[in-house]
Amino acid sequence: MKKIKTKYIVALIILSAWPLYYLYQHQLGAISFLLLAILFLLLSLKELSIEKERREREERGQNHRRA
């Protein structure tokens, strides 16, 4: 799996800014914060899984060296 590129994250946030601002103008700002929270949760879970895979690969590499 490849790491998520920062420019894609920024582009996604910029593209979602207009609808979120529309919700905010209509007194529905809580919905936009909820959507952003879900977005960042998904991004952090994906990054966490990438980090776990990297650690597992490193541990397997160290175990092969010891044997």
C-alpha positions as CSV (number, residue, x, y, z in Angstrom):
1,M,0.0,0.0,0.0
2,K,1.2,3.4,-0.8
3,K,1.2,6.3,1.6
4,I,-1.5,8.9,1.0
5,K,0.0,11.9,-0.6
6,T,-0.4,15.2,1.1
7,K,-1.5,17.0,-2.0
8,Y,-4.5,14.6,-2.4
9,I,-5.6,15.3,1.2
10,V,-5.4,19.0,0.6
11,A,-7.3,18.7,-2.7
12,L,-10.0,16.7,-1.0
13,I,-10.4,19.2,1.8
14,I,-10.5,22.1,-0.7
15,L,-13.1,20.3,-2.8
16,S,-15.3,19.6,0.2
17,A,-15.0,23.2,1.5
18,W,-17.8,24.6,-0.5
19,P,-20.5,22.1,0.6
20,L,-19.3,22.4,4.2
21,Y,-19.5,26.1,4.0
22,Y,-23.0,25.9,2.6
23,L,-24.1,23.8,5.6
24,Y,-22.4,26.2,8.0
25,Q,-24.3,29.1,6.5
26,H,-27.6,27.3,7.0
27,Q,-27.0,26.8,10.7
28,L,-25.9,23.2,10.1
29,G,-22.2,23.6,11.1
30,A,-22.3,20.5,13.3
31,I,-22.8,18.3,10.3
32,S,-19.7,19.7,8.6
33,F,-17.6,19.1,11.6
34,L,-18.9,15.6,11.9
35,L,-18.0,14.9,8.2
36,L,-14.5,16.3,8.7
37,A,-14.1,14.2,11.9
38,I,-15.1,11.1,9.9
39,L,-12.7,12.0,7.1
40,F,-9.8,12.5,9.5
41,L,-10.7,9.3,11.3
42,L,-10.6,7.3,8.1
43,L,-7.3,8.9,7.0
44,S,-5.7,8.2,10.4
45,L,-6.9,4.5,10.4
46,K,-5.4,4.0,6.9
47,E,-2.1,5.5,8.0
48,L,-2.2,3.4,11.2
49,S,-2.6,0.2,9.1
50,I,0.3,1.2,6.9
51,E,2.4,1.8,9.9
52,K,1.5,-1.6,11.4
53,E,2.4,-3.4,8.1
54,R,5.7,-1.6,8.1
55,R,6.5,-2.7,11.7
56,E,5.5,-6.3,10.9
57,R,7.8,-6.3,7.9
58,E,10.7,-5.0,10.1
59,E,10.1,-7.6,12.8
60,R,10.0,-10.4,10.2
61,G,13.3,-9.1,8.8
62,Q,14.9,-9.0,12.2
63,N,13.7,-12.6,13.0
64,H,15.3,-13.9,9.8
65,R,18.6,-12.3,10.6
66,R,18.7,-13.9,14.1
67,A,18.0,-17.4,12.8
